[in-house]
Amino acid sequence: MWRYTMITRRCFMSTSSRAVGWWDHVGVAPKDPINGVTEAFLVDCSPNKINLGVGAYRDDEGKPVVLQCVREAEAKIAGSEFLESISSAVSSKFVEESVKLVYGKDSDVVNEGRFSGIQALSGTGACRLFAEFQRRFYPKSRIYFPHPTWSNHHNIWRDAQIPESTFHYYHPNSKGLNFAALMSDNAPDGSFFLLHPCAHNPTGVDPTEEQWREISCQFKAKNHFPFFDMAYQGLASGDLDSDAQAIIFLEDGHLIGCAQSFAKNMGLYGHRVGCLSVLCNDAKQAVAIKSQLQHIARAMYGGPPIHGALLVSTILSDLDKKALWVKEVKTMASRIQKMRGSLRACLEELGSFVNWEHITNQVGLFCFSGLTADQVDRLATEFHIYMTRDGRMSMAGVTTGNVSYLANSIHEVTVFGQEAKSPRRRIGI
Ligand SMILES: Cc1ncc(COP(=O)(O)O)c(C=O)c1O
């Protein structure tokens, strides 16, 4: 007995000391450029601090919002999900309502059952599922991203082992769309393209309807596959249908893919509720594709959570709640547009020689300010204002209370070299 214990203990000790080596080669992962901004903001004790990093809606007090339509849906469904033994019925209803938002409720593709849709873990999860699907059925393909794009797109397709390329999108001089360069990009026929249908992240620059038509035409001629990442429907123009105008691709007979997120436009970030849909040639193909998407999801995370999907489908399938949501989306978009106007007006009032027109020309949550990495660093260290180093500002973080402080601070860091022309002024904070 004594001998047995000693041997066991010696064995345990040597195993435990060897086990330390299992993870010795693992270093710290690179910081996420977006999450890093919030971390820096949180440890700053200044009362003036402003977080322009977070890509979620905030009210004019800088606070997260629970929409009234969500509160009403919560009240209606209270307890009901516990009656469901499986979530597939909830998921199907959710998918049906979600795709109507993108394709239009009377669209043929909806009525003919030509789309295959699956509930996903918010927009990120929908992109990840599609990337995996792409790898499985087009293992030699690439993905073309606009330059620049949401930083996580690179991670998502990289982890699915799909190589990436970029296509021209943003013009740093005009701070608008580089349409001519975009149209003359040369990807091999039959390539996969990721497009932001509205409120492009990070630039806030969207093609016009006419430009979308031309892009669609070119894609058709080159047989490209358009994958739309719809993370901000409603938050660009305030109107859900206008923000889905890129879907005119359907008129040219494209088969498309679409990732939808309800994180921002319904304020359901924490519920991770999204939808991936793939438009197919016919209902039979849609059944096959859906089964493949479910197969991929099953191995990745089983199934999606039920509560957020139940909230969304309750809102979208009830006329009054949907009308309330439409109104609330408009209110969110209008507040952001108003803050764009105020920030530009404040900067112009300060006599800035920088052209700030793009603040109001760009749309959606983000303004691609044109501030350099050094200027962004100065805003953080001297003025307690945080944004990503590419100069992307989340306009949701701008409020009536902080807009003049923000304008004064931006003016301070951009005024260098202009002082001979313009005496330094300040406006009331
Ligand atoms: C373009 C784009 N796609 C997808 C997402 C992911 O959204 P979600 O929070 O729903 O995963 C974001 C969020 O920042 C985004 O900007």
Ligand as a Chemical Component Dictionary entry (heavy atoms), coordinates in Angstrom:
data_LIG
# 
_chem_comp.id                   LIG 
_chem_comp.type                 NON-POLYMER 
_chem_comp.pdbx_formal_charge   0 
_chem_comp.three_letter_code    LIG 
# 
loop_
_chem_comp_atom.comp_id 
_chem_comp_atom.atom_id 
_chem_comp_atom.alt_atom_id 
_chem_comp_atom.type_symbol 
_chem_comp_atom.charge 
_chem_comp_atom.model_Cartn_x 
_chem_comp_atom.model_Cartn_y 
_chem_comp_atom.model_Cartn_z 
_chem_comp_atom.pdbx_ordinal 
LIG C1 C1 C 0 -19.377 44.767 -41.960 1  
LIG C2 C2 C 0 -19.667 43.976 -40.717 2  
LIG N1 N1 N 0 -20.027 42.704 -40.839 3  
LIG C3 C3 C 0 -20.300 41.951 -39.769 4  
LIG C4 C4 C 0 -20.215 42.477 -38.503 5  
LIG C5 C5 C 0 -20.494 41.566 -37.337 6  
LIG O1 O1 O 0 -21.650 41.862 -36.712 7  
LIG P1 P1 P 0 -22.157 41.014 -35.471 8  
LIG O2 O2 O 0 -21.902 41.809 -34.273 9  
LIG O3 O3 O 0 -23.597 40.845 -35.770 10 
LIG O4 O4 O 0 -21.434 39.711 -35.454 11 
LIG C6 C6 C 0 -19.836 43.797 -38.321 12 
LIG C7 C7 C 0 -19.711 44.359 -36.996 13 
LIG O5 O5 O 0 -18.932 45.180 -36.647 14 
LIG C8 C8 C 0 -19.562 44.576 -39.460 15 
LIG O6 O6 O 0 -19.201 45.851 -39.363 16 
# 
loop_
_chem_comp_bond.comp_id 
_chem_comp_bond.atom_id_1 
_chem_comp_bond.atom_id_2 
_chem_comp_bond.value_order 
_chem_comp_bond.pdbx_ordinal 
LIG C1 C2 SING 1  
LIG C2 N1 SING 2  
LIG C2 C8 DOUB 3  
LIG N1 C3 DOUB 4  
LIG C3 C4 SING 5  
LIG C4 C5 SING 6  
LIG C4 C6 DOUB 7  
LIG C5 O1 SING 8  
LIG O1 P1 SING 9  
LIG P1 O2 DOUB 10 
LIG P1 O3 SING 11 
LIG P1 O4 SING 12 
LIG C6 C7 SING 13 
LIG C6 C8 SING 14 
LIG C7 O5 DOUB 15 
LIG C8 O6 SING 16 
# 
